[in-house]
Amino acid sequence: MFGQTTLGASSVSSSASRVFRYEVVGLTQNQETDKNKFDIRRSGSIFITVPYKRMNEEMRRITRLGGKIVKIEALTVAE
């Protein structure tokens, strides 16, 4: 599913095991999102789960798509 990440508990460094969930509003369908195989809802929030090392990349992508991040929360990885 889009936006979900799975990490194993085996030999993973502490920064690689950190996962964050973005709550995003305002994503609309545009030329960039037309490349996806699914439509973007115009209303409500969507949640995107991102590993620590991809946080900046994902923030830029959300901004480029016209979205606004309203909340970022750290998720714990079960071992």
C-alpha positions as CSV (number, residue, x, y, z in Angstrom):
1,M,0.0,0.0,0.0
2,F,1.2,3.5,-0.8
3,G,3.1,5.2,2.1
4,Q,3.6,2.2,4.2
5,T,7.0,1.0,5.2
6,T,8.1,-2.3,6.8
7,L,11.3,-2.7,8.7
8,G,12.8,-5.8,10.2
9,A,14.3,-5.9,13.6
10,S,17.5,-7.6,12.5
11,S,20.8,-5.7,12.3
12,V,19.4,-2.3,11.6
13,S,21.1,0.9,12.8
14,S,19.1,3.2,15.1
15,S,18.6,5.9,12.4
16,A,17.5,3.3,9.9
17,S,14.9,1.9,12.2
18,R,13.3,5.3,12.9
19,V,10.0,5.7,11.1
20,F,7.8,8.8,11.0
21,R,4.2,9.3,9.9
22,Y,3.2,12.5,8.1
23,E,-0.4,13.8,8.2
24,V,-0.9,15.7,5.0
25,V,-3.8,17.8,3.7
26,G,-4.4,19.7,0.5
27,L,-3.0,17.1,-2.0
28,T,-4.8,17.6,-5.3
29,Q,-4.7,16.0,-8.7
30,N,-2.1,17.7,-10.9
31,Q,0.4,16.8,-13.6
32,E,2.8,15.3,-11.1
33,T,0.1,13.2,-9.4
34,D,-1.3,12.1,-12.8
35,K,1.8,9.9,-13.0
36,N,0.4,7.8,-10.2
37,K,-1.9,4.9,-10.9
38,F,-4.5,6.2,-8.4
39,D,-6.4,9.4,-7.8
40,I,-5.6,11.8,-4.9
41,R,-8.6,12.7,-2.8
42,R,-9.3,16.4,-2.6
43,S,-10.7,16.3,1.0
44,G,-9.4,15.0,4.3
45,S,-6.0,14.0,5.5
46,I,-3.8,11.2,4.2
47,F,-1.1,9.5,6.2
48,I,2.3,8.8,4.7
49,T,4.8,6.6,6.6
50,V,8.5,7.5,5.8
51,P,11.8,6.1,7.1
52,Y,14.1,8.7,8.7
53,K,16.6,8.8,5.8
54,R,13.8,9.8,3.3
55,M,12.2,12.6,5.4
56,N,13.5,15.6,3.5
57,E,12.9,13.9,0.1
58,E,9.3,13.2,1.1
59,M,8.7,16.7,2.4
60,R,9.9,18.2,-0.9
61,R,7.6,15.8,-2.8
62,I,4.6,16.7,-0.7
63,T,5.3,20.4,-1.2
64,R,5.7,19.9,-5.0
65,L,2.3,18.2,-5.1
66,G,0.6,21.1,-3.3
67,G,0.2,19.4,0.1
68,K,0.7,20.8,3.6
69,I,2.1,18.7,6.4
70,V,0.0,19.3,9.5
71,K,1.6,16.7,11.8
72,I,4.7,14.5,12.1
73,E,4.8,11.8,14.6
74,A,7.5,9.2,15.3
75,L,6.4,5.5,15.1
76,T,8.0,2.8,17.1
77,V,9.2,-0.4,15.4
78,A,8.2,-3.6,17.2
79,E,11.1,-5.9,17.7
